[in-house]
């Protein structure tokens, strides 16, 4: 229960949304990505190796928490109006996916789990990099979803980068986020969790709505009341950094074995 509380899984998730919403963007980016890698590494080490013989006890708890996390994260985010609070519920949903990779207790599920954690941490850093730079360049706090209205009509590169990142987090092929969810679902189906896989797929389809709502505000809503512009006078190399991260997001389609082999090596090195 303490581990589920630390990673923000249902029903121990209530603190996560308030902390996301109340902290500054750079701090949110730090604890949204890095602690997940550490805590899931500890969870895998403990339950795959130390408490493996007691799997009949803790698998039921993880299964319930996984499905509930995906459900709460996918449905509750639809009603959110604040940017960081929405991504907090998105984090809860991804936590459920990572827990789903623990359930099958097989080498394939372990590989998919490591793959998903790495992909999630990378996409989270890419997402918050766009948010932080947008906030700094516009000299304002971008608190609400309505603040992103008309974002794509002048900030072409950042809107394109943000759009592909959202598509990847939502699991749209052929981006990195699609393959991470695909591998977890494949290991779930191969271990005969058929009903769980169907429920998770349906809930993931629901979660695509609030990501597409961002993109609709970028390109299909024209108003200057809530929108903002990013200054192009900055001398920083942020564009090159984001372009590099964006390339990694889409290069898995061209080199499918790259991150997969890397996940296997990381898993063998750690465990």
N, C-alpha and C positions, 0 to 999 in steps of 0.2 A: 504493500500500500504506500509506503514511503517513496519507493521508486516511481510508482504511478503518479504520485503527487509532484515529484521533481520534474518529470517530463511533461506534465500538464495533460494527462489522460483523464477521460471521464471515468468516474464521477468526482475526480479531484482536480478539476480544471478551473474552478471559479476564480482563482487568484490570477490566472494567466492574462485574461482580457484586460483587467484593471492595470496590471503592471505594464503590459504593452502600451496601453493608451496613456499612461501617466508618465512614462520615461521618455527621455529624448531619443531621437532616431538612432544615433550612433550606439547608444547603450542597448537599445532594443535589438539592433542588428547583431551585437555581440552575444547576448544570451539567447537569441533565437536560433543561432546556428551552432556555436561551439559547445555549449553544455549538452546538446543532444548527442553529439558524437561520443562524449565521455560517458554519459549515463547509459546509453544503449550498449556501449562496449562493456560496461560493468554488468548490465542485465544479461547480456549474452554469455559472458564469462561465468556468471553465477548459475543461470538456469540451464545452459547447455552442458555444463560440466559438473558443477557442484551438486545442484538439486535436480539432476536429470531423472533420477529414480523416483522422484516425487512429482513427475510431470502430470499425473492424473489429477493432482490437487490444484496446481497453479495454472494449468492450461485453460481450465474453465474460467477462471478470473480474467486471464489475458484475453480470451475470446470475447467475453462480454464487454470488457473495457475497449477492445479494438473496434467492435461493431458500433458501440455507443459513441465512441469518439468520432468515427467517420460520420455517423448520423447527426450528432450535435453540431459538429464543425461545418457540415454541408448545409444544413437547414437553417441554423441560427445566423449564419453569415448573410443570408438573403435579406434580413431585416436591419442590417447595420448601415449606418450613415457615416460613420467615422472611419477613416482609412486604416489606421493602425489596429483598431478594434476588429475590423473585418479580417485583416491578415492574422490576427490572433486566433480567430476561429478557423482560419485556413491551416494554421499550425496544428491545432487540435486534430483536424482531419488527417493531416499527414502523420501525426503521431499514431493514429489508429492504423494507418497503412504499415508503419514500421513494426508495430506490435503484431500485425497479421503475419509478418515474415517470421516471427518467432514461433508461431503455433505449430508449424509443420515438422520441426525437429529433424531436418534432413540437410545434407550438404548443399543441395540446390537452394533451399530456403535461406541458409546461412549466407550464401553468395548473394542472393537477391536482397537480403537485409543490409549487407555491407554496401552494396550498390546503391540502394535507396537512401541510406544515410549520407553517403558522399554526395549524391545528386541533390538531395534536399538541402544540405549545408551550402553547396555551391550556388544553387538557385536562390536561396535566402539572401546570401551575401550580394548577389547580382541585383536582386530586387531592392534591397535597402540601399545599395549604392546609388541607384537611380533616385530613390526617395530623398536621400541625404543631399545629393548634388542639386536636385530640383529645389529643395528647401533653401539651401545656401545661396544659390544663384538668383532666386527670386526674392530673397530677403523677407520671407514670410513663412508662417507656419501653415503647412498644407494639411489641415485637420480633417476635412470632409471630402467625401467622394465628389461632391458638386464643384470643389475647387479644381478638379481636373477637366472641367468642361472646356472645349476648344483647345486643349493642350496640343493636339496634333497638327494644327493649322500653321504653326510657326516653328515649333520645336520638332522638326521632322525626325532627326536622328534619335532623340531621346524617346519620342513617342513610338518609333519603330522598335527600339530596344526594349521599352517597357511592354509593348504589345507581345513580342515574341517571348519575353519572360513570363508573362501571364499565361500565354498559351501553353508554355512548357509546364508551369506549375499545375495547370488544369489537366494536363495529360493528353494534349493534342499531338498526334504524330506529324512529322517524324522527329520531334524535339526530344531532348534528354528526359524530361519528366514523363513522357509517354512510356519509354522503355523501362524506367524504374517501376512504375505501376504495373506494367505488363509482366515483368519478371515476378513480382510479388503475387499477382493474381495467378500466374502460371503455376507457381509452386503450391498455391492454395488449392487449385483445381486438381493438380497431380496427386495431392494427398487426400482427395475425395471430400473436401469441404465445399460441396457444390452449392448448397443453400447460402452459405456465408459469402461465397464468391458472387452469386447473383445479387444479393442485397447490397454488397459493396459496389458493384458496377452501377446499379441503379442510383445509389446515393452519390457516386462520383459524377454521374450525368447531371444531377441536380446542382452540384457545386459549380459546374461550368457557367451557370447563369450569372453569378456575381462577378466572375472574371470578365465575361463578355460585357457586363454593364460598364466596367471601366473603359473598355475599348469603344463602346458606343459614345461615351462622353468625350473621348479623344477626338473622334472623327465625324460624328453624326449629330452633334449638338452645337449650334453656333450662337454663342452669346458671350458678351464681354463682362457680364455682371459678376460672375464668380471665377472666371479664368485667370491665368497668370502666364507670364512669358519668362523663359530662361534667357538671361543675358548671354550674348555671344562674344562679349569682350574679355572673357576669362582667359588667362594665359596658362592655365593648368592643362595637364595632359589627360584630363578625365575622359575625353572622347576616345582616346586610344585604349585606355584601361577598360572601358565599357565595351568597346569593339572587340577586344581580346576575349573578354568574358562571354560576349554574345557568340563569338566564333566557337568557343568550347561548347556552348549550349547546342549548336546545330551541327558540330562536326561529328557527333556520334553517329549520325545517319550515314556519313561517308566512311567512317572507320568504326564499325560496330564492335570490334573486339578490343578496342583500346581501353575503355573504362572497365569493361568486363574483366579483362585480364588483370588490370590494376586492382580491382576489387578483390579478386582471388588472391593476389600477392599480399595485399594489406591484411586480409583475413588470416592467411597462413602466418604472417609475421606477428600478428597480435595474439593469436590463439593457438 
